[in-house]
Amino acid sequence: MEIAMSDVPLTLFTTLASIGAGAFLVIFVAIATLKLTDAQMRKLDQLTIIPILFGVVGMICAFFHLANPGNAFQLLNTIGSTPMANEIMWFSIFMVVAVIYWICALAGVLKAPRGRLILSMITAILAVIAGIFMGLAYMVDTIQVWQTLWSPAQMVGALFFGGGMLGIWLVSMADNVTADTDADNAHGRHGSHADAGDAGRGDAASIMASPTKAIVTLGAIVFVVSTIGIFIAGSGATSAMIDVAANAESLIAPMVISIILVAA
């Protein structure tokens, strides 16, 4: 139990960080495929702080996994040679670019559609790269179950699925706030004003009809398949500390519950 609890910060990092990073995929898709109004874009820019906070909290958890947060400085000396150092490096690069995008958006620097599109695309690409390296960090020789391609596949699947769902919620929130504002402005006025409000919210409301639907669906499938793959690999693994195969049955129920919740 003590060993398992020591890995809780790492679990929180990979969970929160992947969700925060994946949300920027949907933000990019929304910018690239939807005709968002100025009000919707402003609200979406404000809400972008949410996935950034997911990443910040995740990084704080990662430092606690080092036993001593001061070891983070020693970790910098191993960049390029250790999976964990590469994981932290790429996620840090992603976070810096994501914060730059958010600040520039709030400051009105990204008024040019092409500039916003390019910067959001770079952020989304870095998010995927960070997710891949988070998965590669689990591929260590000392743990047989993780030493397969299922580990990075599961991480990317979680990034696409969890982050995609968060991104959809952000775009939907931006759309709903705009609709409420338009309705208030149209109340008591000519009917054409209300029609304009309805027209203004239609495109963002169709977010699930965009490539985002494919992102979330693909993420869910990859996550579930890779989780099953890791379970099958683990059920026949050996360990000097515990009988992995004997304890595999206890993981069936939580795995099935997880798959049901993903589907839901």
Buried (B, 14 or more C-beta within 10 A) or exposed (E): EEEEEEEEBBEBBBBBBBBBBBBBBBBBBBBBBBEBBEBBBBBBBBBBEBBBEBBBBBBBBBBBBBEEEEEBEEBEEBEEEBBBBBBBBBBBEBBEBBBBBBEBBBEEBBEEEEEBBEBBBBBBBBBBBBBBBBBBBBBBEEEBBBBBEBBBBBBBBBBBBBBBBBBBBBBBBBBBBBBEBBBEEBEEEEEEBBEEBEEBBEBBBBBEEBEBBEBBEBBBBBBBBBBBBBBEBBBEBEBEEEEBEEEBEEBEEEBEEBBEEBEE
